[in-house]
């Protein structure tokens, strides 16, 4: 996600919504984008997230343009983002 965040800076916003303590894994992986704490799962529920990890790309209108449960590779993200930003 750091690569996606830097490659598409100004075009997309990368964010992780997590119910876990953010400091430990954010430090371990050198996270350089926004981490939102979702205690109670209200944000996940609002987007209908069934399980984690769950990846969502939200378009500029705030609608889900793409989603997948499970791990997602960089090329999958970039392909989906490029399709939204011709």
OpenMM code with the backbone's topology and positions (N, CA, C; nanometers):
from openmm import Vec3, app, unit

residues = "UNK UNK UNK UNK UNK UNK UNK UNK UNK UNK UNK UNK UNK UNK UNK UNK UNK UNK UNK UNK UNK UNK UNK UNK UNK UNK UNK UNK UNK UNK UNK UNK UNK UNK UNK UNK UNK UNK UNK UNK UNK UNK UNK UNK UNK UNK UNK UNK UNK UNK UNK UNK UNK UNK UNK UNK UNK UNK UNK UNK UNK UNK UNK UNK UNK UNK UNK UNK UNK UNK UNK UNK UNK UNK UNK UNK UNK UNK UNK UNK UNK UNK UNK UNK UNK UNK".split()
positions = [
    Vec3(0.0807, -0.1195, 0.0000),
    Vec3(0.0000, 0.0000, 0.0000),
    Vec3(0.0853, 0.1263, 0.0000),
    Vec3(0.2050, 0.1216, 0.0597),
    Vec3(0.2920, 0.2391, 0.0536),
    Vec3(0.3210, 0.2755, -0.0910),
    Vec3(0.3438, 0.1736, -0.1753),
    Vec3(0.3718, 0.1978, -0.3165),
    Vec3(0.2509, 0.2581, -0.3857),
    Vec3(0.1339, 0.2057, -0.3594),
    Vec3(0.0112, 0.2600, -0.4183),
    Vec3(-0.0079, 0.4040, -0.3722),
    Vec3(0.0106, 0.4292, -0.2441),
    Vec3(-0.0077, 0.5640, -0.1892),
    Vec3(0.0867, 0.6637, -0.2548),
    Vec3(0.2122, 0.6260, -0.2758),
    Vec3(0.3071, 0.7194, -0.3365),
    Vec3(0.2872, 0.7316, -0.4870),
    Vec3(0.2568, 0.6215, -0.5549),
    Vec3(0.2371, 0.6238, -0.7006),
    Vec3(0.1160, 0.7076, -0.7393),
    Vec3(0.0095, 0.6977, -0.6620),
    Vec3(-0.1162, 0.7640, -0.6962),
    Vec3(-0.1452, 0.8846, -0.6075),
    Vec3(-0.0424, 0.9407, -0.5456),
    Vec3(-0.0589, 1.0580, -0.4597),
    Vec3(-0.1289, 1.1690, -0.5370),
    Vec3(-0.2309, 1.2274, -0.4773),
    Vec3(-0.3075, 1.3324, -0.5424),
    Vec3(-0.4242, 1.2815, -0.6235),
    Vec3(-0.4265, 1.1500, -0.6517),
    Vec3(-0.5363, 1.0905, -0.7283),
    Vec3(-0.6259, 1.0041, -0.6407),
    Vec3(-0.5654, 0.9345, -0.5461),
    Vec3(-0.6404, 0.8489, -0.4549),
    Vec3(-0.5887, 0.8693, -0.3129),
    Vec3(-0.6686, 0.8302, -0.2167),
    Vec3(-0.6281, 0.8321, -0.0769),
    Vec3(-0.6228, 0.6879, -0.0304),
    Vec3(-0.5104, 0.6473, 0.0229),
    Vec3(-0.4965, 0.5120, 0.0765),
    Vec3(-0.5182, 0.5181, 0.2269),
    Vec3(-0.5981, 0.4248, 0.2750),
    Vec3(-0.6291, 0.4212, 0.4169),
    Vec3(-0.6542, 0.2781, 0.4596),
    Vec3(-0.6105, 0.2467, 0.5774),
    Vec3(-0.6418, 0.1185, 0.6395),
    Vec3(-0.7386, 0.1476, 0.7523),
    Vec3(-0.8453, 0.0718, 0.7575),
    Vec3(-0.9384, 0.0806, 0.8696),
    Vec3(-0.9185, -0.0456, 0.9510),
    Vec3(-0.8781, -0.0278, 1.0754),
    Vec3(-0.8393, -0.1414, 1.1578),
    Vec3(-0.9057, -0.1370, 1.2947),
    Vec3(-0.9436, -0.2540, 1.3427),
    Vec3(-0.9964, -0.2627, 1.4786),
    Vec3(-0.8873, -0.3042, 1.5766),
    Vec3(-0.7675, -0.3308, 1.5255),
    Vec3(-0.6571, -0.3714, 1.6128),
    Vec3(-0.5698, -0.2518, 1.6487),
    Vec3(-0.4840, -0.2729, 1.7457),
    Vec3(-0.3918, -0.1668, 1.7860),
    Vec3(-0.3011, -0.1335, 1.6685),
    Vec3(-0.3050, -0.0108, 1.6235),
    Vec3(-0.2351, 0.0247, 1.5013),
    Vec3(-0.0841, 0.0407, 1.5164),
    Vec3(-0.0363, 0.0757, 1.6328),
    Vec3(0.1051, 0.1089, 1.6474),
    Vec3(0.1979, -0.0064, 1.6131),
    Vec3(0.1669, -0.1263, 1.6550),
    Vec3(0.2599, -0.2378, 1.6369),
    Vec3(0.2798, -0.2740, 1.4903),
    Vec3(0.1731, -0.3031, 1.4158),
    Vec3(0.1928, -0.3445, 1.2771),
    Vec3(0.2269, -0.2274, 1.1864),
    Vec3(0.1814, -0.1074, 1.2191),
    Vec3(0.2159, 0.0091, 1.1378),
    Vec3(0.3652, 0.0364, 1.1444),
    Vec3(0.4227, 0.0215, 1.2621),
    Vec3(0.5662, 0.0399, 1.2786),
    Vec3(0.6427, -0.0715, 1.2096),
    Vec3(0.5972, -0.1947, 1.2267),
    Vec3(0.6634, -0.3097, 1.1658),
    Vec3(0.6715, -0.2964, 1.0142),
    Vec3(0.5629, -0.2502, 0.9512),
    Vec3(0.5574, -0.2431, 0.8052),
    Vec3(0.5874, -0.1045, 0.7494),
    Vec3(0.6223, -0.0097, 0.8330),
    Vec3(0.6581, 0.1233, 0.7855),
    Vec3(0.5445, 0.1938, 0.7132),
    Vec3(0.4249, 0.1835, 0.7657),
    Vec3(0.3070, 0.2411, 0.7024),
    Vec3(0.3225, 0.3920, 0.6854),
    Vec3(0.2970, 0.4396, 0.5626),
    Vec3(0.3119, 0.5810, 0.5297),
    Vec3(0.1808, 0.6389, 0.4764),
    Vec3(0.0693, 0.5876, 0.5252),
    Vec3(-0.0611, 0.6374, 0.4843),
    Vec3(-0.1532, 0.6336, 0.6054),
    Vec3(-0.2743, 0.6810, 0.5891),
    Vec3(-0.3676, 0.6966, 0.7007),
    Vec3(-0.4147, 0.5624, 0.7557),
    Vec3(-0.4198, 0.5536, 0.8877),
    Vec3(-0.4772, 0.4385, 0.9551),
    Vec3(-0.5919, 0.4897, 1.0417),
    Vec3(-0.7107, 0.4394, 1.0180),
    Vec3(-0.8277, 0.4803, 1.0958),
    Vec3(-0.8655, 0.3679, 1.1910),
    Vec3(-0.8797, 0.4011, 1.3160),
    Vec3(-0.9197, 0.3033, 1.4175),
    Vec3(-1.0715, 0.2875, 1.4123),
    Vec3(-1.1180, 0.1640, 1.4004),
    Vec3(-1.2609, 0.1357, 1.3876),
    Vec3(-1.3074, 0.0477, 1.5032),
    Vec3(-1.3010, 0.1016, 1.6237),
    Vec3(-1.3499, 0.0266, 1.7395),
    Vec3(-1.4983, -0.0005, 1.7228),
    Vec3(-1.5372, -0.1222, 1.7417),
    Vec3(-1.6778, -0.1577, 1.7301),
    Vec3(-1.7209, -0.1926, 1.5888),
    Vec3(-1.6372, -0.1633, 1.4894),
    Vec3(-1.6667, -0.2036, 1.3523),
    Vec3(-1.7723, -0.1229, 1.2789),
    Vec3(-1.7999, -0.0001, 1.3220),
    Vec3(-1.9046, 0.0809, 1.2575),
    Vec3(-1.8728, 0.1104, 1.1112),
    Vec3(-1.7469, 0.1455, 1.0813),
    Vec3(-1.7092, 0.1766, 0.9432),
    Vec3(-1.7141, 0.0519, 0.8569),
    Vec3(-1.6617, -0.0574, 0.9079),
    Vec3(-1.6667, -0.1835, 0.8339),
    Vec3(-1.8109, -0.2235, 0.8060),
    Vec3(-1.8962, -0.2085, 0.9036),
    Vec3(-2.0382, -0.2414, 0.8855),
    Vec3(-2.1037, -0.1523, 0.7810),
    Vec3(-2.0690, -0.0242, 0.7814),
    Vec3(-2.1277, 0.0700, 0.6854),
    Vec3(-2.0961, 0.0307, 0.5415),
    Vec3(-1.9783, -0.0285, 0.5198),
    Vec3(-1.9393, -0.0721, 0.3863),
    Vec3(-1.9670, -0.2205, 0.3625),
    Vec3(-2.0272, -0.2887, 0.4593),
    Vec3(-2.0624, -0.4289, 0.4415),
    Vec3(-1.9432, -0.5221, 0.4336),
    Vec3(-1.8370, -0.4906, 0.5067),
    Vec3(-1.7162, -0.5732, 0.5051),
    Vec3(-1.7436, -0.7036, 0.5790),
    Vec3(-1.7321, -0.8185, 0.5079),
    Vec3(-1.7674, -0.9466, 0.5682),
    Vec3(-1.6586, -1.0092, 0.6553),
    Vec3(-1.5324, -0.9788, 0.6255),
    Vec3(-1.4206, -1.0408, 0.6966),
    Vec3(-1.2952, -0.9587, 0.6692),
    Vec3(-1.1891, -0.9884, 0.7423),
    Vec3(-1.0626, -0.9212, 0.7164),
    Vec3(-0.9566, -1.0238, 0.6814),
    Vec3(-0.8559, -0.9903, 0.6006),
    Vec3(-0.8456, -0.8599, 0.5366),
    Vec3(-0.9491, -0.8446, 0.4253),
    Vec3(-0.9950, -0.7249, 0.4077),
    Vec3(-1.0909, -0.6935, 0.3017),
    Vec3(-1.0446, -0.5642, 0.2361),
    Vec3(-1.0303, -0.5668, 0.1062),
    Vec3(-0.9780, -0.4533, 0.0320),
    Vec3(-1.0902, -0.3874, -0.0461),
    Vec3(-1.0981, -0.2560, -0.0371),
    Vec3(-1.2044, -0.1800, -0.1016),
    Vec3(-1.1433, -0.0603, -0.1721),
    Vec3(-1.1880, -0.0346, -0.2932),
    Vec3(-1.1539, 0.0896, -0.3621),
    Vec3(-1.2841, 0.1673, -0.3746),
    Vec3(-1.2848, 0.2860, -0.3147),
    Vec3(-1.4026, 0.3726, -0.3154),
    Vec3(-1.3772, 0.4829, -0.4174),
    Vec3(-1.4732, 0.5045, -0.5059),
    Vec3(-1.4546, 0.6060, -0.6098),
    Vec3(-1.4764, 0.7468, -0.5539),
    Vec3(-1.4607, 0.8470, -0.6400),
    Vec3(-1.4697, 0.9860, -0.5967),
    Vec3(-1.6095, 1.0254, -0.5501),
    Vec3(-1.7096, 0.9466, -0.5843),
    Vec3(-1.8457, 0.9723, -0.5385),
    Vec3(-1.8759, 0.9046, -0.4054),
    Vec3(-1.7790, 0.8275, -0.3536),
    Vec3(-1.7966, 0.7582, -0.2272),
    Vec3(-1.8591, 0.6201, -0.2400),
    Vec3(-1.8702, 0.5713, -0.3634),
    Vec3(-1.9269, 0.4386, -0.3882),
    Vec3(-1.8166, 0.3345, -0.4006),
    Vec3(-1.8464, 0.2127, -0.3613),
    Vec3(-1.7493, 0.1047, -0.3767),
    Vec3(-1.7372, 0.0710, -0.5246),
    Vec3(-1.6158, 0.0874, -0.5775),
    Vec3(-1.5895, 0.0592, -0.7187),
    Vec3(-1.5336, -0.0814, -0.7374),
    Vec3(-1.4706, -0.1356, -0.6318),
    Vec3(-1.4098, -0.2692, -0.6384),
    Vec3(-1.3846, -0.3163, -0.4969),
    Vec3(-1.3976, -0.4467, -0.4749),
    Vec3(-1.3646, -0.5020, -0.3436),
    Vec3(-1.3274, -0.6487, -0.3544),
    Vec3(-1.2498, -0.6926, -0.2562),
    Vec3(-1.2083, -0.8329, -0.2492),
    Vec3(-1.1730, -0.8664, -0.1055),
    Vec3(-1.2184, -0.9818, -0.0596),
    Vec3(-1.1794, -1.0324, 0.0714),
    Vec3(-1.0568, -1.1206, 0.0523),
    Vec3(-0.9579, -1.1008, 0.1360),
    Vec3(-0.8336, -1.1766, 0.1274),
    Vec3(-0.7197, -1.0876, 0.0816),
    Vec3(-0.6024, -1.1417, 0.0787),
    Vec3(-0.4857, -1.0662, 0.0367),
    Vec3(-0.4956, -1.0223, -0.1083),
    Vec3(-0.4389, -0.9064, -0.1376),
    Vec3(-0.4431, -0.8510, -0.2722),
    Vec3(-0.3062, -0.7986, -0.3087),
    Vec3(-0.2585, -0.8340, -0.4260),
    Vec3(-0.1277, -0.7900, -0.4713),
    Vec3(-0.1293, -0.6494, -0.5291),
    Vec3(-0.0126, -0.5898, -0.5374),
    Vec3(0.0033, -0.4542, -0.5882),
    Vec3(-0.0521, -0.4389, -0.7294),
    Vec3(-0.0256, -0.5351, -0.8175),
    Vec3(-0.0720, -0.5228, -0.9560),
    Vec3(-0.2245, -0.5210, -0.9653),
    Vec3(-0.2910, -0.5922, -0.8767),
    Vec3(-0.4374, -0.5910, -0.8757),
    Vec3(-0.4889, -0.4528, -0.8378),
    Vec3(-0.4315, -0.3938, -0.7344),
    Vec3(-0.4716, -0.2593, -0.6944),
    Vec3(-0.4480, -0.1582, -0.8069),
    Vec3(-0.3303, -0.1606, -0.8647),
    Vec3(-0.2989, -0.0610, -0.9673),
    Vec3(-0.3879, -0.0768, -1.0894),
    Vec3(-0.4190, -0.1989, -1.1277),
    Vec3(-0.5095, -0.2221, -1.2404),
    Vec3(-0.6467, -0.1632, -1.2120),
    Vec3(-0.6977, -0.1850, -1.0929),
    Vec3(-0.8299, -0.1348, -1.0572),
    Vec3(-0.8306, 0.0188, -1.0469),
    Vec3(-0.7276, 0.0766, -0.9900),
    Vec3(-0.7192, 0.2219, -0.9790),
    Vec3(-0.7051, 0.2861, -1.1163),
    Vec3(-0.6231, 0.2260, -1.2016),
    Vec3(-0.6054, 0.2794, -1.3372),
    Vec3(-0.7374, 0.2784, -1.4143),
    Vec3(-0.8202, 0.1791, -1.3895),
    Vec3(-0.9496, 0.1708, -1.4581),
    Vec3(-1.0419, 0.2850, -1.4140),
    Vec3(-1.0258, 0.3346, -1.2925),
    Vec3(-1.1070, 0.4456, -1.2430),
    Vec3(-1.0511, 0.5821, -1.2827),
    Vec3(-0.9231, 0.5869, -1.3116),
    Vec3(-0.8538, 0.7126, -1.3423),
    Vec3(-0.7856, 0.7048, -1.4788),
    Vec3(-0.8636, 0.7049, -1.5855),
    Vec3(-0.8034, 0.6899, -1.7202),
    Vec3(-0.7108, 0.8034, -1.7554),
] * unit.nanometer
topology = app.Topology()
chain = topology.addChain("A")
for resn in residues:
    res = topology.addResidue(resn, chain)
    for name in ("N", "CA", "C"):
        topology.addAtom(name, app.Element.getBySymbol(name[0]), res)
